[in-house]
Amino acid sequence: MPSKVYFLTRDKKDDLYNFLKATRIFGHVKARNFVAIKIHFAEEHNKGHIDPKYVLPVVKVIREKTVSPFLADASTIYVGKRSDAYHHQLTSS
């Protein structure tokens, strides 16, 4: 079965909440589940992260289903501030 691909043009990025509601992308999520929101916290002093204003609409849509969202990121395989859990947490806060 082919995967569905959703695309929101840059000029409509401020309408992310309505876009997510219209796609019903979280329709399979059941109440009282935990849902990881995979984001990128970035490195210290780096601007390569996801702006929180884009995470908030995702959280709002998920919470309407009485679900518990949480943020998740992946560590790196190269040596740096995100290569282990302890320093990764310090970098993200």
DOLUMDREN-822522 format. One record per residue (C-alpha): x negated, y, z. Coordinates in pm, whole numbers, padded with zeros to 5 digits, always signed. Example, Ala and Ser with C-alpha at 12.3 -4.5 7.8 and 13.67 -1.06 7.14 Angstrom:
// residues 2
-01230-00450+00780-01367-00106+00714
***
This chain:
// residues 93
+00000+00000+00000-00151+00335-00099-00219+00589+00174-00033+00917+00189-00249+01226+00170-00121+01554+00312-00272+01885+00209-00208+02230+00351-00342+02517+00145-00561+02774+00314-00306+03053+00270-00053+02848+00472-00287+02742+00754-00098+02954+01008+00209+02738+00943+00044+02416+01060+00312+02341+01321+00596+02344+01066+00383+02148+00819+00323+01873+01075+00691+01861+01167+00793+01836+00800+00551+01552+00724+00670+01350+01026+00312+01231+01046+00353+01132+01411+00676+00939+01350+00516+00608+01447+00400+00734+01788+00611+00607+02078+00697+00795+02397+00454+00766+02687+00165+00668+02457-00176+00831+02470-00289+00996+02147-00650+01090+02078-00704+01406+01877-01043+01362+01712-01214+01697+01690-01567+01831+01666-01696+02020+01968-02009+02134+01776-02356+02192+01905-02448+02466+02148-02461+02809+01978-02320+02658+01659-01998+02780+01498-01929+02447+01322-01635+02350+01541-01259+02331+01502-01093+02651+01614-00857+02584+01909-00576+02770+01729-00559+02474+01487-00556+02215+01764-00267+02377+01953+00001+02308+01686-00108+01944+01675-00079+01917+02054+00264+02084+02049+00404+01843+01791+00266+01542+01977+00395+01657+02317+00747+01694+02177+00747+01315+02163+00665+01299+02539+00321+01167+02453-00006+01244+02631-00262+01389+02388-00632+01413+02471-00932+01547+02284-01200+01309+02161-01531+01359+01984-01806+01123+01875-02164+01134+01991-02450+01166+01747-02713+00915+01644-02984+01182+01630-03152+01318+01943-02973+01624+02070-02723+01760+02319-02448+01526+02191-02646+01201+02181-02529+01083+02526-02201+01116+02715-02330+01333+03000-02489+01606+02784-02207+01584+02529-01957+01672+02802-02170+01964+02917-02193+02093+02560-01818+02070+02505-01723+02266+02818
***
